[in-house]
């Protein structure tokens, strides 16, 4: 007996990729409205660069459409995923050879671009969606005041669609926070009372606060330290513009201290900070924005290097070592005078020997950092805090 056999033929319609897309986004800290005209699509700064190319199994010519959209989500403005502007091609863009496409190409005045072989490709663009100025008066007022896009989450989206339905979506999502805080913390204070702004080391650690950048490498910090001489300077602003101790090279203006940092220790190869003298310092922050590099200057703080030498004994001033100054700042002037002063256990001695912590030798710069900032403590959330040093006892031995 022959059994009937049923044969089922199943055909899979495999959709092969016809075009490959590589997108590079340009990182910025601050975005200005001038970078993009929502009425024409004109853009004077690169936001993205896309390289489009046919896959090896694709037809000789692949027709694609391109969309570029900016979406804003801002609690400050009460905007929830509102399209700021969308531009797109209204005629297919024929791809035969690799072509590079930028947001600067997607505007009403551009009618063609060129591929890598120099062949012109017709480009027809339309503004298909944009924010309503009447409904978004608050947003436009904020932009007019600063020229910047307000704080919020911005999505930059590119959509490439081929004629057979293949769709490639690339996004860059940014949490834009325009810098507003940039101020110095320590050392120093006002010029009115330098006695409470004394520093016990000639190599102080400078600390400041500043809004974080989306990418640390987008924020570079620079420092400037100069002496304030009341006989030569009428203000701290005049002093900070005078001859600097840091940088030593007067043509530099400011000394680079790094990217995304908020602390810096005065280097040993800079100009000496002398006991009894008053100094001013300031930090400059360079931001990469869509309008170029923007400079933010901090306030100016004043500090004085503690002079431990007796007024009548100027020769002793040259004998004070950084180690001795650090020790005095740790145990205080009163106890230091009791130990090293007249009638003390080690009268006339100076602390200039080795320093150990739990039996291990440490550098004076480490002690100075502990004095300036305290002991690093990591809390349960992973945040770093600093606890001031606390001296429990002092023992003197020969």
PEGI-V686121 format. One line per field, one symbol per residue. phi: phi as a letter, one per 30 degrees, with the letter a starting at -180 (. if undefined). psi: psi as a letter, one per 40 degrees, with the letter a starting at -180 (. if undefined). A space follows every 50 residues. Layout:
BEGIN
phi->???
psi->???
END
This chain:
BEGIN
phi->.ccdcccccccccdcddcbcbcccccdbdbccdddbcdcbidbcbdcbbc ccadddcdedbccbcbbbbcccbbdecicbhcddabbadcbecdcccebc bcddddbdcccabbddciddbdbbcbdcaadddddcdddddddddcicdd elccccbcbcbddcjdbccbbbcbcdbdebcabdcadjadddbddccdcc bdbdccbbcaedcebeddbccbbbbbdccddccdadddddcdecdbdddd ddibcdckcicbbaceddccddcceiccbcbacccccdbdcjdccccddc ccbbdeccddedbdddedcdceddddddddcjdddddddcddiddbeidb dbcdcbbhicdbdeddddddddcjcdbcddcidcbbcedbddabbcbd
psi->hhhihhhhhhhhghhihdiihhhhihhidhhideehhedeehheihdihh hhiiideiidhhhiihhhihhhhhddefhhfhhdihiiieiihhhdiiih hidedgideheiiiaeeehhhhhhiiheiiihdddfddddddddddeihi iahhhhhhhhhieeehhhhhihhhghhhhehgiidiiabiedgedefihe iegihhhiiihiidhdeehhiiihhiihheedheidddddeahidhidhe edcihheihfieihhhieeihhhiheihiiiihhhhhhieeahhhhhiih ihihhhheiidegddddeehidddddddddeidddddddeaheidfheii heaihihfehhiiddddddddddahhhhaeeeihihhiihhdihhhi.
END
